[in-house]
Amino acid sequence: MSSNAEGLIETVRVMEAEDLAQVMAIERASYGFPWSEQIFRDCMQVYLCLVLEAADQLSGFAIVSCAAGESHMLNLCVAPRMRRHGRAQALLEQSIASVMIQGAKTMFLEVRPSNSGALKLYLQAGFAEIGRRKNYYAAKNGREDAIVMSRELP
């Protein structure tokens, strides 16, 4: 729980079906090639899906898989107008804490090289580059590589 720039208390909680309209609005505002609503519905059945909420308004979400001692951050997103105030960090920290409870010892993720804000967040959170996936992301002019990162969890 934290306080946002407007002085409202923000909480991270499990995503519910009723959140999908707001989640989709954030996803579409953030990505040129957004996930479909069905992908989110499917994720809610098998993965840890979290939202960051204040006064019934969502500002971000995280989708994380966890199995066999490993976790994978599949999607972490904050609404464009609400970025640069620690919200992504709050979602990342809660995601890490949650998967540690489930026994994860490592977290993996992919990030676009062009996403400097996310790269900075992950580096500051202790993630390190371990490889690249060629042509991983759809992009306006073809495909973009992914930087693969990992972090050992305590």
N, C-alpha and C positions, 0 to 999 in steps of 0.2 A: 504494500500500500504506500502511495506517495501522493504529494500534492502537486497539481499541475500549475501552469502559468496563470490560470484563471482562479486559482485558489481552491479548486474542486479536488476532492479526494479521488484518486485513481486506484482501481484494484485490478489485479490480474485474476481471471477466473476461467473455468472451462467453457469453451464455446458451446452454444446451444443452437438448435435449428432456427430459433427465432432471431438469431444474430446474422443469419446468412445475407439478408438484404444489405445490412451495413458492411459486412465483410466484403461482399461483392463490389460495393461502391468504392471501398478503399482499394481493392485489388485492381479494378478497372482504371481508377485514377492514377495508379502507380506503375502499371506495366503496359507496354505496347502489345504484349501477347499474354493476356491474363488467363489464369486458370478458370475453368468453367464452374458453375455452381455444383454440378454433379461431382466434380473432383473433390470439392470441399465436403459434400455430403458423404462421399466414400471415405475420405480421411477421418471424418468424425466417428466412423465405425471402428477404425483400427488404430489410429494414432492419437497422441496427445495434442489437442487443439485448444489453444488458449486465446483469450481476448483481453485487451486493456480497455477498461470502461470507467467513465465518470459521468454521473447524472444521466444514466441510460444512453449515453452516446459512446460509441466505440471509437478509439483512436488508433488501434492497431491489433495485430494478431500474430500468432506463431503456430506452426504445425511441425511436430517433431515425432519421429519414429524412435522406438527403443526396443532392442532385442539382443539377446546373447552378449550382454555387457557393452554394447555399442549403441550410440544414438546418432541420429542424423537430422539436422535442422533442414527441413524441406522447404519452408517458406517463413520468412519473418518480414513483416511489412507494417509501416506506420503511415497513416494518411499524410499526403504531401504537406498540407497546411499545418500539421502538428509535429513536424520533424524538428530535430535539433534542440530537443528539451529533455533528453534522457529516456524517452519512451521505449525506443528500441533496446536500450540497455536494460531497462526494467523487464521487458519481455524475455530477453536473452537470459538474464540472471534467473528469472523464475523457471524458464525452460530447463536450464542446467540443474537447478535445485530439484526439480520434479523428476528428471531422468536419473539423477543420482540416487534418489529414493528407490527407483526401480532397478538399481544395480548397474547403471551405465558407468563405465570407466573411461570412455572416450566419446567425444562428440565430433562428428564430421559435418561439413557443409560445402556447398559450392557458391561462388559469388562471381558476378561479372567483373572483369578487370576495369570496366568503365564506371563501376559503382564505387566511387572513391569514399563516399560516406560510410557505406557498409564495410568496406575494407578497413577503414580506420577503426570502426567499432570493433570488428573481430580481432584485429591486431592488439588493440588496447585490452581486450578481454582475454588475451593469452593464446589466441589461435595462431597457427603458423602454416604457411603454404607447404603442402606436401606433393603437389603435382598440378597438372592441367588436364582438362578434358577438351579436346579439339572440337570446335563447332557445336558446342553443347546447347547454347541458347539461340532461339530465333531472334533475329535482329532486323531492323528496317532494310539494311543493305546486305542481307544474307544470313550469316550465322556469326556468333561470337563465342569465343572460348570461355571456359569456366576455370577459375582458380579453385582448386580443391584445398581445403584447410582442415586442420584437426586441432584438438586440444585434449590433453589428458585431464581427467576430472579427479579431484581428491577422493 
